[in-house]
Amino acid sequence: MLLQLGNKVYEGLFVPSTISYSGNEANLAQYDLINTKPRLQFTGNTLEEVTLQFKLRIEFCTPAQEIKDLEAWKSTGEILPLLLGNGEYVNDYVIKSVGKEITQTFNDGTIVEVDITISLLEYVPGSEEEQQAASDRRKAAAVGYKKQVIRRPTQKPTSEAQAHTALMEAQNKSWEAAEEAEKMKNADVPEEHISKVQSKVAMAQAALEDARNKISEVQENITVATGVIASVNKAKDKLTEIGNLMQPPVSLTALNDSILNLQTGLRGVNDAAIPFTNDIILRKM
């Protein structure tokens, strides 16, 4: 476990990509005097703010539900203890804001990938009862009224799940190749990008080959395996088209056509794999 916020445990892939702290600064009141410089008086510290950034994907969580939980905590002003994996109690916080950037969805709008930014603001207890509860947490005697989430031991992914992960990775690398080719097309000196495009194309082709092999090994368990394999082969062919153009002088017209063909092919892979992805999400395989 990396950390626990409230009753949510963050571990494995389900962890923040960055954790940043701000605030907790000296608060100084200034008052003026006649014929001399002003005086300062320390009035305490400002509230601490913690920012957590996540990339959530359907392979290890349900992004829409995680967003819903965080929004509910924000709306009710839920007091959330923050603990580190080594057992250290950091402080109590409330959620100030939940920023969301959805980067990938299925055709029906289901979120596949989303970037989340959570801003936490330090909560200072007011009543004696709240102060005692906070003191108990600092002594690791309690975590408020939160209950530790009971988690089953991590299960080894099935061969089908591993094949799906390989397919997702292959699609990502192929889109990266398309983006690199797009940069080359728009560059002042396109030939300077030849080696970068070749490298991206080679990595994408290797990833597609790996995904195709893994899907073929469990083909009998995947109802749409034939269609997915066919779409992967087409995407590989489109990558080959781009690779064959990487000889100076590069025809930008032909490159543009090949980029469009690759993008269409990758959308075809995504469409063909939707039933397969749904089965993975629903833990049917």
N, C-alpha and C positions, 0 to 999 in steps of 0.2 A: 504493500500500500504506500502510495506517495503522500496522500493527504486525505482527510475526511472533512467535509463541510456539512454541518447538520448531521443527517443520517445517510448522506451519500458518500460512498467510498470510491476514491479515484485510484485506479491501479492499472497495470498493463498498458494497453493502448489508450485506455480511457483516463488520460491524465492531461493536465494543462501543458501547453507547449511553452508558455512563459508565465512567470509569477513576478509581479512588480509591486513595490511598496512606495507609498508617498504619504504626505501629511506628517502628523506627529511632530510639527515644528513648534518652536518657542513662540508663544503669543505675547507680544510686548506692547504695553500701553504707553503712549508718549504724552507728556503734559508739559506745557510751556512755562518758563520762568522769565521774569523781567531781567533784562541786561545780562543774561547768561544762556548757555545752551539748554535745550530741553532735557528733561529727565525721562528715564525709561523705568517701567515697572513690569516685572514678569507676572503675568496673570494665568499662566498654565500653558499646556500644550494643545495644539489643534488635534482634531480627530485623525486617526490613521486611516488610510485608504489602501486597499489591496485590489489589484487588477489581475484577473485570471483569464487567459486566452486558451481556447480549446478548438480543435478540429474534430468534429463528431462525424462518424460514418456508420452506416447501417450494419457493417460487419461486426461491430462490437457494442452497439447500443441502439436505441430507438430515438433518433434525434428529435422528432416532434414531441415525444413524451418528456424528454429532458428539458426542452424549452418550456413546455407547459408547467413542469414542476418548479423551475426557476422563476417563471412569471408569477406563479401562485405565491411563492415565498416573498417576492417583491411586493405584491399587492397587499399582503396581510402584515407586512413588516416583521416577518418571522425572524427571531433572534437565532443566529446560527453560530455555534462554536466551530472554530477552525483548529484542527489538530494535524500534526505532521505524522509521517509514517513511523517515526521513532518514538511516538507517544507524547511528544511535546505539545502542550496546549498553547496556542498562539494568542487567541483573544476571541471575543464575541463580536459578530458583525451582523449587519442587515444589508440586504441587496439594494444598492442605489440605482443600478441600471443593468439591463441585459441587452447587449448589442448583438445583432444577428446578420450574417451575410450568407445567404443560401447560394451555394456554388454548383449544386447538381441535384436534379430531381428526375423522377420517372415521368412518363407522359401524363399520368393522372395527378401530378403535383406532389406525390409522396417524396419527402426529402431524403436524398441519398447522402449528401454531404453538406455540412454547414459550419461556418466559422463563428464561434461564440466568444464574446468579450463580456465578462462579469465584473462589475465594479462593486466592491464591498466597502461599506463605511463602518468604522468602529462603533460599537454600541457600549455606552457607559451606563451601568445600572444605577437606578435612582433609589429605590427602597432598600431597607436593610435586608429583606428577604432576597432580593435580586443580588445584592452585594455578597451575601453569604453563598449563594449558588455559584457566583463567579469565583469566589475564593475556593470553593470545593473543586471546581474544574481545574484551577491552577495547581491544586494538589493532586490532580488526577483521581480524585475521589468520585467524580461523576461527570457526565457530559450533559448537564441539564436534564431535561426529560426526554432527550433523544435516545433512541435505541440503536445499538450497533446493527448494521445490516448484516444478516447472515448470508454468507455466500458459499455456494458449493465449490468443491475443488475444481480448478480449471480443467475443462474437458478438451481432449485433443480434437482438433478440427477433423471432420470426416474428409474422405478423399474428394467428395463432391464440393465441399466448402473450400478446400484447397484449390480445386480447379476454378471455382468462381473467383477466388482471390487473385489467382494468376491472370484470369481474364480481365478483371478490373485494372490490374497493374499494366497489362498489355495495352488496354485502351488509353490509359493515362500517358504511357510512353509514346503511343502513336499520335496522340493529340499534341504532345510536345514536339514531335518531329514536324507535324503540320505547322505549328507556330514558328519553328525555326526556319522552315522553308518560306513562310510568309515574311519573316524579317529579311531574308535574303532577297526576296522579290522587291521589297521596298527600299533596299539599301542603295546608297550612291555607287558603291562598287560591289555588285553582287558576288563576284568571284571570290571575294575575301571571306565569304561565309560557306564556301564549299565543304571544307573539312568539318565544320560544325554540323551542317545538315547531314553529311555522310555518317557522322558519329551517332546522331539522333536516330537516323533511319535504321542503322545497324542494331541499335539497342531495342528499337520498337519491333523489328522483325524477329529478333531473338525472343522477345517477350511473347509475341503472338505465337511463335512456334511452340514455346513452352506451354502456353495456355491450350493450344490445340491438342498437344500430346496428353495433357492432364485430362482434358474433357474426353478424349478418345478412350482413355483407360477406364472411364466409368460411364461410357456412352449409354449403356443399357439402362442406367438409372435416371437419365436426364431425357425427358420427353422431347425437348427441342434441340437435342445435341447435334443432329444432322444439319439443321438450319444454322446453328451457331458456328459449326465448323466451316460450312460453306461461306458464311459471311466473313469469318476470320481469313480464309484463303483469299477472298476478294480484296480485303484490306491489305494483305501482304503484297498482292499484285500491284496495288496502287502505290505502296511504298517503294516497290521495285521501280516503278515508272519515275518517281522522283529521284531515286538513286542513279538511274541511267542518265539523267539530265545533268549530273554533276561533273560536267566536262566543259572547260572554257572554249569558246564563249557560250554562256548559258542563255538559252532562249527563254525570256521572261514570259512570253505568251504561252509556251508549252508548260512552263513551270506553274503558271497560274491555273491552267486547266488540270494539271496533275494534283495540285493542292485541293481544288474543288472536288475532284474525283475521290481523293483520300477522305476528305471530310464527309462526303456522301457515304462512302464505304464504312466509316466508323459509326455513323448514325445507324447504318444497317446492322452492324454488330450489336449495338445497344438495343435496337428494336427486337432483334431475333432472340436476345438473351433475357428479355423482360420476364417470361414465365419462369426461367431458371432462377433469376434473381429473387423473384417473389417467393419461390420455394425455399431459398436460402434464408430470407428474412423471417419466414414463418417457421423456420427450423424443421422443415419437412425432410431435410436430408443433411 
